[in-house]
Amino acid sequence: MIRVLLFVLAALASATAQAQAWPNKPVTMINPFAPGGGVDAFGRPFSIYLSRTLGQQFLVENLAGAGGTVGATAASKRPGDGYNFFLGAVHHTIAESLYTKLPYSLERDFVPITVLAYVPNVVVVHPKHTNLNSIRDVIAFAKANPGKLNYGSAGNGTTHHLAGELFKTMAGVDLTHIPYKGAGPMMQDLLAGQVDMAFDGMGTSAPQIKAGRLKALAVTTEKRSFVDPNVPTMQEAGLPGYETSTWGGLLAPAGTPKATVAKLNAEVNKILAMPDVRQKLIDNGIEPGSGSPQQFHDFLGTEMVKWAKVAKDAGIQPE
C-alpha cells in the first residue's frame, strides 16, 4: 500500500515538474490558411512574442485548404502534449454547420485557450471601378448587370464567403463567387484587378485602403471601425440589418494538460495587455482579444449557433 502511495505521489510530482518546465522544446502552431492572410496578421506576431517570453520557439505552420478545415483536421490529430496548438478562426464555427462529414469536432477535439483578435469585415473594391463608390452603387450596378460583378473569398465556408452570400440575399443581387485558398492569394488578385470586390477582414485590407490600392465602401459591423471612422457601416450605407464580423483564437488538441492551457492562457493575456502590442494590432485594423478558456468555450458555442442561422438564411446547403 505504501509503495502504491509513493508511486502515485512520484507520478504527481513528475507531472507537476513537467508542467512547470513547459515549454522545454519548440512549439508548433498550425495556421489553417495561406501566408499573408488575416490569421497571419496576428498569428505570427504572437508566435514572436511567445518565443521571447517563454524562451522557446513558437513556429507557425501553414496548412491551407478547404476554408481552413484541412489545417483544423491536421491539428485535431496532433498529440495533446503541450507542443501543438491551433490558430482557429470564425471560419471553423461556420464549418460546423456547412459540412456534414467533418473529420473533427471543435467541441470534441479541441481545448479553447483564448480569443486573440476581433476583426471587422470591410467591403472593398478595386479602384478601376470608378463607378462603384458606395454600397448603393454596387447594388444598382449588380441589379442592372446580374453576375457581372465578382467577389473573392478566402475559401468556401469562410466569413468572406458567407458575408458575400448574405449580401446577395439581402440586397437581391447576383454576384459571382471566386474562392481562394486563403485571404493572401485572394488579396493578390484583388490588387491586380482580377477580382472586383471582397468582403475582407480589416486586418488584411487596412494597409491597402490606406495606400489607396483599394476603396472601402462599408464595414460590416454595427459600429464604425476605429481604424477608419470615415467608412460607413453597411446599415448606414444602404443595407439595414446587415452585420457580420470575424475573429481568431488559440486552441489546443484535446488532452493537452490543463496546467499548460492555464499557463499559456495567462501568458497570452499578458501579451494582449501590453500597450505596444495593442497599438500594433489596432494599427492593423485588429481589436485585441482576451479571456479565459471557459469564456472562449462559451463564445464558440454562441458563434456556431449564429453562423448556422446565417448560412440557413442565405440558402447555403450543407455539403
C-alpha positions as CSV (number, residue, x, y, z in Angstrom):
1,M,0.0,0.0,0.0
2,I,2.8,2.4,0.9
3,R,4.6,1.5,-2.3
4,V,1.4,2.4,-4.3
5,L,1.1,5.7,-2.5
6,L,4.7,6.5,-3.1
7,F,4.3,5.7,-6.8
8,V,1.2,7.9,-7.1
9,L,3.0,10.8,-5.3
10,A,6.0,10.4,-7.5
11,A,3.8,10.4,-10.6
12,L,2.1,13.6,-9.5
13,A,5.4,15.2,-8.7
14,S,6.7,14.3,-12.1
15,A,3.6,15.7,-13.8
16,T,3.8,18.9,-11.8
17,A,7.5,19.3,-12.7
18,Q,6.8,18.7,-16.4
19,A,4.0,21.4,-16.3
20,Q,6.3,23.9,-14.6
21,A,9.1,23.2,-17.1
22,W,6.9,23.7,-20.1
23,P,7.9,24.6,-22.7
24,N,11.3,22.8,-22.9
25,K,11.4,22.4,-26.7
26,P,10.0,24.2,-29.8
27,V,6.2,24.6,-30.1
28,T,4.1,24.4,-33.3
29,M,1.1,26.5,-34.0
30,I,-0.9,25.4,-37.1
31,N,-2.3,28.2,-39.2
32,P,-5.0,26.7,-41.4
33,F,-4.8,29.5,-44.0
34,A,-2.2,30.6,-46.6
35,P,0.6,33.0,-45.6
36,G,-0.3,36.7,-45.8
37,G,-3.9,36.2,-44.7
38,G,-5.9,37.6,-41.8
39,V,-4.8,34.9,-39.3
40,D,-1.2,35.6,-40.2
41,A,-1.7,39.2,-39.3
42,F,-2.0,38.4,-35.7
43,G,-0.8,34.8,-35.5
44,R,2.9,35.4,-36.5
45,P,3.4,38.4,-34.2
46,F,2.0,36.3,-31.3
47,S,4.4,33.5,-32.2
48,I,7.3,36.0,-31.9
49,Y,6.1,37.4,-28.5
50,L,5.5,33.9,-27.1
51,S,9.0,32.8,-28.2
52,R,10.5,35.8,-26.4
53,T,8.5,35.5,-23.2
54,L,8.6,31.7,-22.8
55,G,12.1,31.0,-24.0
56,Q,11.3,28.5,-26.7
57,Q,10.5,28.9,-30.4
58,F,6.8,29.1,-31.3
59,L,6.7,28.1,-35.0
60,V,3.8,28.8,-37.3
61,E,3.0,26.0,-39.8
62,N,0.7,27.0,-42.6
63,L,-1.7,24.2,-43.8
64,A,-4.2,25.9,-46.0
65,G,-7.2,24.5,-47.9
66,A,-11.0,23.9,-47.8
67,G,-11.9,27.0,-45.9
68,G,-9.5,26.2,-43.0
69,T,-10.7,22.7,-42.5
70,V,-7.6,21.0,-43.8
71,G,-5.4,22.6,-41.2
72,A,-8.1,22.0,-38.5
73,T,-8.2,18.3,-39.4
74,A,-4.4,18.1,-39.1
75,A,-4.3,20.0,-35.8
76,S,-7.0,17.7,-34.3
77,K,-4.8,14.7,-34.9
78,R,-1.7,16.2,-33.3
79,P,-0.7,15.0,-29.9
80,G,-2.2,16.9,-27.0
81,D,1.3,17.2,-25.4
82,G,1.5,21.0,-25.0
83,Y,3.7,21.4,-28.1
84,N,1.0,21.6,-30.7
85,F,-1.6,24.4,-31.0
86,F,-4.1,25.7,-33.5
87,L,-4.9,29.2,-34.7
88,G,-8.6,28.8,-35.2
89,A,-10.9,31.4,-36.6
90,V,-14.6,32.2,-37.1
91,H,-14.5,30.0,-40.3
92,H,-14.3,26.9,-38.1
93,T,-17.5,27.7,-36.3
94,I,-19.1,28.2,-39.7
95,A,-17.8,24.9,-41.0
96,E,-19.6,23.0,-38.2
97,S,-22.9,23.7,-40.0
98,L,-21.7,23.7,-43.6
99,Y,-20.0,20.3,-43.7
100,T,-21.9,17.2,-42.7
101,K,-18.9,14.9,-42.6
102,L,-16.1,17.0,-40.9
103,P,-13.4,14.6,-39.7
104,Y,-13.1,16.6,-36.5
105,S,-15.3,18.5,-34.0
106,L,-14.4,21.8,-32.3
107,E,-16.2,20.6,-29.2
108,R,-14.7,17.1,-29.0
109,D,-11.2,17.5,-30.5
110,F,-10.0,20.9,-29.2
111,V,-9.5,22.8,-26.0
112,P,-10.1,26.5,-26.2
113,I,-7.4,28.8,-24.8
114,T,-8.4,32.4,-25.6
115,V,-9.6,34.8,-28.3
116,L,-6.6,36.6,-29.8
117,A,-8.3,39.1,-32.1
118,Y,-11.6,40.5,-33.3
119,V,-11.6,41.8,-36.9
120,P,-14.4,43.7,-38.7
121,N,-15.1,42.8,-42.3
122,V,-14.9,45.6,-44.8
123,V,-16.4,45.8,-48.3
124,V,-13.6,46.8,-50.7
125,V,-13.5,47.3,-54.5
126,H,-10.6,47.7,-56.9
127,P,-10.1,51.4,-57.9
128,K,-10.6,50.6,-61.5
129,H,-14.3,50.6,-60.8
130,T,-14.7,54.4,-60.8
131,N,-18.5,54.0,-60.9
132,L,-18.6,52.0,-57.6
133,N,-18.1,54.4,-54.8
134,S,-20.8,53.3,-52.4
135,I,-22.8,50.2,-51.5
136,R,-25.8,51.7,-53.3
137,D,-23.7,51.9,-56.4
138,V,-22.8,48.2,-56.1
139,I,-26.4,47.2,-55.6
140,A,-27.6,49.3,-58.6
141,F,-24.9,48.0,-60.9
142,A,-25.3,44.4,-59.8
143,K,-29.1,44.6,-60.4
144,A,-28.6,46.0,-63.9
145,N,-25.8,43.5,-64.7
146,P,-26.6,40.2,-63.0
147,G,-23.5,38.0,-62.4
148,K,-21.1,40.5,-64.0
149,L,-19.5,41.6,-60.7
150,N,-17.5,39.0,-58.8
151,Y,-16.2,38.9,-55.3
152,G,-13.3,36.9,-53.9
153,S,-13.1,35.0,-50.6
154,A,-10.6,33.1,-48.5
155,G,-12.4,29.9,-49.5
156,N,-15.8,28.2,-49.4
157,G,-17.4,28.5,-45.9
158,T,-15.3,31.4,-44.7
159,T,-16.7,34.6,-43.4
160,H,-15.8,36.3,-46.7
161,H,-18.0,33.8,-48.5
162,L,-20.9,33.9,-46.1
163,A,-20.7,37.7,-45.9
164,G,-21.0,37.8,-49.7
165,E,-23.9,35.4,-49.9
166,L,-25.7,37.2,-47.1
167,F,-25.2,40.5,-49.1
168,K,-26.6,38.8,-52.2
169,T,-29.7,37.6,-50.3
170,M,-30.4,40.9,-48.5
171,A,-29.7,43.2,-51.5
172,G,-31.4,40.9,-54.0
173,V,-28.4,40.8,-56.4
174,D,-26.4,38.2,-58.2
175,L,-22.6,38.2,-57.6
176,T,-20.1,35.6,-58.8
177,H,-18.2,34.0,-56.0
178,I,-14.5,33.2,-56.6
179,P,-13.0,31.1,-53.7
180,Y,-9.2,31.0,-52.9
181,K,-7.1,29.1,-50.5
182,G,-6.8,31.9,-48.1
183,A,-7.1,35.7,-47.9
184,G,-3.5,36.2,-49.0
185,P,-3.9,34.7,-52.6
186,M,-7.3,36.4,-52.9
187,M,-5.8,39.8,-52.0
188,Q,-3.1,39.4,-54.7
189,D,-5.7,39.0,-57.4
190,L,-7.9,41.8,-55.9
191,L,-5.0,44.2,-56.0
192,A,-4.2,43.1,-59.6
193,G,-7.8,43.9,-60.6
194,Q,-8.6,40.3,-61.4
195,V,-11.2,40.3,-58.7
196,D,-13.8,43.1,-58.5
197,M,-14.5,43.2,-54.8
198,A,-14.3,41.4,-51.5
199,F,-15.9,41.2,-48.0
200,D,-12.4,41.1,-46.5
201,G,-11.1,41.3,-42.9
202,M,-9.9,44.8,-42.0
203,G,-6.6,43.3,-40.8
204,T,-5.5,42.5,-44.4
205,S,-7.4,45.3,-46.2
206,A,-6.5,48.2,-43.9
207,P,-2.9,48.7,-45.3
208,Q,-4.2,48.6,-48.9
209,I,-7.0,51.1,-48.1
210,K,-4.6,53.5,-46.5
211,A,-2.3,53.2,-49.6
212,G,-5.1,53.9,-52.0
213,R,-4.9,50.5,-53.6
214,L,-8.4,49.6,-52.6
215,K,-11.6,51.6,-52.0
216,A,-13.5,50.9,-48.7
217,L,-17.3,51.2,-49.2
218,A,-18.6,50.0,-45.8
219,V,-17.7,48.0,-42.7
220,T,-19.9,45.1,-41.8
221,T,-20.1,45.6,-38.1
222,E,-22.8,47.5,-36.2
223,K,-20.4,50.4,-35.4
224,R,-17.8,52.1,-37.5
225,S,-14.2,50.9,-37.2
226,F,-11.7,52.9,-35.1
227,V,-9.2,52.2,-37.9
228,D,-11.1,54.5,-40.4
229,P,-14.2,56.1,-38.9
230,N,-14.9,57.8,-42.2
231,V,-16.1,54.5,-43.7
232,P,-19.8,54.0,-43.0
233,T,-21.4,50.8,-41.6
234,M,-23.3,48.6,-44.0
235,Q,-26.6,49.8,-42.4
236,E,-25.6,53.5,-42.9
237,A,-24.5,52.7,-46.5
238,G,-28.0,51.4,-47.5
239,L,-28.4,47.8,-46.3
240,P,-30.2,47.9,-42.9
241,G,-29.9,44.8,-40.8
242,Y,-26.7,43.6,-42.3
243,E,-24.0,42.6,-39.8
244,T,-21.0,40.2,-39.9
245,S,-17.6,40.1,-38.3
246,T,-14.6,37.8,-37.8
247,W,-12.2,36.7,-35.0
248,G,-9.3,34.4,-34.4
249,G,-8.2,32.5,-31.4
250,L,-5.8,29.9,-29.9
251,L,-6.8,26.3,-29.3
252,A,-5.0,23.1,-28.4
253,P,-5.6,19.4,-29.3
254,A,-7.8,17.5,-26.8
255,G,-5.8,16.0,-24.0
256,T,-3.4,19.0,-23.6
257,P,-2.6,19.3,-19.9
258,K,-4.8,21.7,-18.0
259,A,-1.7,23.3,-16.4
260,T,-0.2,24.0,-19.8
261,V,-3.5,25.5,-21.1
262,A,-3.7,27.7,-18.0
263,K,-0.1,28.9,-18.3
264,L,-0.5,29.7,-22.0
265,N,-3.8,31.5,-21.4
266,A,-2.2,33.6,-18.7
267,E,0.8,34.4,-20.9
268,V,-1.3,35.3,-23.9
269,N,-3.5,37.6,-21.9
270,K,-0.4,39.4,-20.5
271,I,0.8,39.9,-24.1
272,L,-2.6,41.2,-25.2
273,A,-2.5,43.7,-22.4
274,M,0.9,45.2,-23.4
275,P,0.4,48.8,-24.8
276,D,2.7,48.3,-27.7
277,V,1.1,45.0,-28.7
278,R,-2.4,46.5,-28.5
279,Q,-1.3,49.5,-30.6
280,K,0.3,47.3,-33.3
281,L,-2.9,45.3,-33.6
282,I,-5.1,48.4,-33.7
283,D,-2.9,50.0,-36.3
284,N,-3.6,46.9,-38.5
285,G,-7.4,47.1,-38.0
286,I,-7.5,44.4,-35.3
287,E,-9.2,44.7,-31.9
288,P,-7.2,42.8,-29.2
289,G,-8.9,39.8,-27.7
290,S,-8.6,38.3,-24.2
291,G,-10.5,36.0,-21.8
292,S,-10.4,32.6,-20.0
293,P,-10.7,29.2,-21.7
294,Q,-14.3,28.9,-20.4
295,Q,-15.2,32.2,-21.9
296,F,-13.8,31.2,-25.2
297,H,-15.6,27.8,-25.0
298,D,-19.0,29.6,-24.4
299,F,-18.2,32.1,-27.2
300,L,-17.5,29.2,-29.7
301,G,-21.0,27.7,-28.9
302,T,-22.7,31.1,-29.5
303,E,-20.8,31.6,-32.8
304,M,-21.8,28.1,-34.1
305,V,-25.5,28.9,-33.5
306,K,-25.2,32.3,-35.0
307,W,-23.4,31.2,-38.2
308,A,-25.7,28.2,-38.7
309,K,-28.6,30.7,-38.9
310,V,-26.7,33.0,-41.3
311,A,-26.0,30.0,-43.6
312,K,-29.6,28.9,-43.5
313,D,-31.0,32.4,-44.2
314,A,-28.5,32.8,-47.1
315,G,-29.7,29.5,-48.5
316,I,-26.3,27.7,-48.4
317,Q,-26.8,24.0,-48.3
318,P,-24.6,21.7,-46.1
319,E,-22.1,19.6,-48.1
